[in-house]
Amino acid sequence: MAITGKPGLYKVVSQNNRSIVVETLDSKKVRMPVHPSYQVALLEEITVYTMDDTELKLSGLFKRIEEMYKTQLPVTVKDNPEKIRDFMLSVAPEHDYTRVYTSDITKVIKWYNILLEFGEQVEESGTETSKTEETVVENNSDMVDSIDETAVEAPKKKAKKTKTDSN
């Protein structure tokens, strides 16, 4: 999953009544809560604009990249914009170059590399979805109703402190 305003990719690890907990797909494995105010996008729901308005799913684009280049991409995110655009033209010649920006293409390259590096199946990244992720995206504005109470144990209550008189 991708979170608007946050770099990288995330996977859902748990949920509670007000948020879900996600973990970064990187070596740091940082966990953070995602509240309903965040905009969340599942990779399988992301599509690329095309010239003929057909749907090119991100998972299909990843599959094309894998078929053509395997694990050695001919570009990096630091290459010049022309080289990055040429790469996109080679894997998706039908993409709409007026609506797909270089920054979008660099994001695709980053995400592809993250999925490769951290052992995710690239061809399945767009089709695998946990029920938790589906629920979060479908009900992001009303997350309280989308909670599976059995997914996370309730936190234990702390014992109340009492004053003791020392007489």
C-alpha positions in Angstrom: 0.0 0.0 0.0 1.1 3.6 -0.6 0.2 6.5 1.8 -0.1 10.0 0.4 2.6 12.2 1.7 4.7 9.3 3.0 7.6 7.9 1.0 7.9 4.2 0.2 5.5 1.3 0.5 3.8 -0.2 3.5 2.1 -3.4 4.6 -0.7 -3.7 7.1 0.3 -5.5 10.3 -2.6 -4.9 12.6 -5.6 -2.7 13.3 -7.4 -1.2 16.2 -10.6 0.8 16.6 -9.2 4.1 15.4 -6.4 3.2 13.0 -4.4 0.5 11.3 -0.8 -0.2 12.0 1.5 -0.4 8.9 5.1 -1.4 8.6 7.5 0.0 6.0 8.8 -2.3 3.3 12.4 -1.5 3.9 15.3 -2.6 6.2 14.1 -0.4 9.1 10.7 -2.0 9.4 9.2 1.1 11.1 5.7 0.7 12.3 3.2 3.6 12.4 -0.5 4.1 12.9 -2.6 5.2 9.9 -5.7 7.2 10.8 -8.8 7.7 8.7 -7.5 11.2 7.7 -4.7 9.6 5.6 -5.2 8.8 2.0 -4.3 5.2 1.4 -3.9 3.5 -2.0 -3.5 -0.2 -2.6 -1.1 -1.0 -5.4 -3.7 -3.1 -7.3 -6.0 -0.1 -7.4 -3.5 2.2 -9.0 -3.8 2.7 -12.8 -1.7 4.5 -15.4 -3.2 7.0 -17.8 -3.2 5.8 -21.4 -3.8 7.6 -24.7 -6.9 5.5 -25.5 -8.3 5.6 -22.0 -7.9 1.9 -21.5 -7.0 0.8 -18.0 -3.3 -0.1 -17.4 -3.0 -1.4 -13.9 0.2 -0.8 -12.0 0.5 -4.6 -11.5 0.4 -5.0 -15.3 3.1 -2.4 -15.7 5.2 -4.2 -13.0 4.7 -7.5 -14.9 5.9 -5.8 -18.2 9.0 -4.4 -16.4 9.8 -7.8 -15.0 9.4 -9.5 -18.3 11.6 -6.9 -20.1 14.3 -6.2 -17.5 14.0 -8.7 -14.6 15.9 -7.2 -11.7 18.3 -4.9 -13.7 16.4 -1.7 -14.6 18.2 0.5 -17.3 17.3 3.6 -15.3 17.5 4.9 -11.7 15.4 7.6 -10.1 18.4 10.0 -10.4 18.7 9.7 -14.1 17.7 12.7 -16.3 14.0 13.1 -17.1 14.5 12.1 -20.8 16.0 8.8 -19.9 13.2 8.1 -17.4 10.6 9.0 -20.0 12.3 6.7 -22.6 12.2 3.9 -20.0 8.4 4.4 -19.6 7.9 4.5 -23.3 9.7 1.2 -23.6 7.5 -0.6 -21.1 4.2 1.2 -21.7 4.2 2.9 -25.1 0.4 3.6 -24.7 0.8 5.7 -21.6 -0.4 9.3 -21.8 2.8 11.3 -21.6 0.8 14.5 -21.0 -0.8 13.2 -17.8 1.9 10.8 -16.6 4.6 13.0 -15.1 8.3 12.2 -14.6 7.7 12.2 -10.9 5.0 9.5 -11.4 7.5 7.4 -13.4 10.2 7.7 -10.7 7.7 6.6 -8.1 7.0 3.5 -10.2 10.7 2.8 -10.4 11.2 3.2 -6.6 8.2 1.0 -5.9 9.4 -1.7 -8.3 12.9 -1.7 -6.7 11.3 -1.8 -3.2 9.2 -4.8 -4.1 12.3 -6.6 -5.6 14.6 -5.8 -2.7 12.3 -6.8 0.1 11.2 -10.1 -1.4 7.7 -9.3 -2.5 6.4 -11.0 -5.6 6.3 -8.3 -8.2 3.8 -10.1 -10.4 1.5 -10.7 -7.4 1.9 -7.3 -5.8 -1.1 -5.9 -7.6 -3.3 -8.9 -6.9 -2.6 -9.8 -3.3 -4.7 -8.0 -0.8 -5.4 -8.8 2.7 -9.0 -8.3 4.0 -7.7 -5.7 6.3 -6.2 -3.6 3.5 -9.5 -3.9 1.5 -11.5 -2.8 4.5 -9.3 0.2 5.2 -9.5 1.6 1.7 -13.2 1.0 1.2 -14.1 2.5 4.6 -11.3 4.9 5.1 -13.7 7.7 6.1 -15.5 5.5 8.6 -12.8 3.2 9.9 -14.6 2.5 13.2 -17.2 0.4 11.4 -14.5 -1.6 9.5 -12.7 -3.0 12.4 -12.3 -6.7 12.9 -12.3 -6.9 16.7 -10.5 -10.3 16.7 -7.5 -8.9 14.7 -5.9 -7.1 17.7 -6.1 -7.8 21.4 -7.4 -5.0 23.5 -4.7 -3.3 25.5 -4.6 -4.3 29.1 -5.8 -1.8 31.7 -3.2 -0.3 34.0 -3.7 -0.7 37.7 -4.8 2.4 39.4 -2.3 4.0 41.8 -3.6 4.4 45.3 -2.2 6.6 48.0 -1.1 4.7 51.0 -1.0 6.4 54.4 2.1 5.6 56.3 1.0 5.9 59.9 
